[in-house]
Amino acid sequence: MAIRITLVLNLVCLTVISVNAFGRPGGLSRTKPATPEIQRLVNSVRGQIISKLPLGYDREQYLPLTAHSYKEQVVSGTNYFIKIKTGPMRYIHARIYKPLFGLTSVHSVQLQKSLLDPIRYF
């Protein structure tokens, strides 16, 4: 019984946090500058990001991966939509899912982005 109450309270808190931070449950946050924590997140899934690149792409041109800015979406965990600098004037967008429990994973990557391209849901 105590576990059920704790789970319900956690869900209520997450809903309140997401409504306050994002304006509505499940909405994207405003764009924020990347933090060391976001860079660690990118570093932790670097291999997955590289593996999402289409065959035939020179994967060496996508080194290093430097987080620039991001948006987040609270779901049953958090989706991070991150603008990543891959070289001079080269950016990609990566969607990374970090569950409440379990392994972080890369959902998808968008190529050929610029510094001026806004981060949007994908």
N, C-alpha and C positions, 0 to 999 in steps of 0.2 A: 504494500500500500504506500509506504513512504517513497518508494522508487517512482511510482506513478505520479504522486504529488510533485516530486522533484522534477520529473520530466515535463509536466504541465506548466509548472512555474518557469522552467527554462524556456519553453516555447512562448509563453506570454512575454517574458523579458526580451527574447529575440524579436518578437513582433513589435514591441514598444521601441526597441533600439532601431529597428529598420524603419519604422514610421518616422521617428524623430530624425534620423540621419539622412534618409533618402526621400522623405515626403510621402512615400507609400510603400507598403510591403513589397519586397522584391524589386524595387526600383534601383536604378544605378545612382551611385553617389556623384558628387561633383568631381571634376578632374583635380587630382592632388599631385604634388611633386613626389617622385619616388623617394622612399626612405631606405635606410640600410636593411630594414626588415624585408621590404619588397625586393631589394637586390638579392638577399639571401634566398628568398622564394624562387626567383628566376634562376639563381645558381643551382638550387636543389633539383630543378627539373630541366636543366640545360640540355641533357641528352635527349629528353622527350621533345623539346622544342626543335632541336636539330633534326630529329627523326620525322617531324611533320613537314619538313621542306620537301617539295616535289623532287622526284628522281631527276638527275641531270643538273641540279643546281650545285654550284661550287660551294660546298658547305664551309670551306675555310674562309670564305668572304663574310661569314656570319659570326666571326670571332673578333673581339669578345662580345658578349651580350650585356649591355649596360642599360639597366632600367632607367627610364626618363620620367615617366608620369603614369598614373593609373586611375582607374575607377574601380569601385567594388560594388558587389550585389550580394546582399545577405539572402541566402536560400537555406537549405538544410546543410549548412556550411557556408562557404563564401566563394563566389566567383570573382576572380581578379582579372580585369581587362587592362593589360599593361602595354604601354608604348616602350619599345626596346630599341636602343641605338645599336646598329650592327656595323657601323663604319661611318666614314665622313659622308654626311648628308643621306644616310641610309637608315631606315627604320622598319620595324615590323610591329604588328600588334599580336599579342598572345593572350588567349583566354585560359586561365589556370584555375582549376577547381580544388579548393582545400576543404575537405569534409570535416565535420565536427570530430569524427573518429575515422581513422583509416589513412590511406595513402593519398598524397597530393598528386594530381594528374593534369596534363595539358589537354584541353578539349580541342583547341584548334589554333591555327596561326594564320594571320593575313600578311601577305608580302607586299612589297613595293609601296610602302607608306612613306610619308614625309613628316617633318617636324610639325607642319601646319595641319596635317590630317587629324580631325577630332577622333577621340576614342568613342566608339559606339558599340552597342550590343551586337554580338555576332555569335 
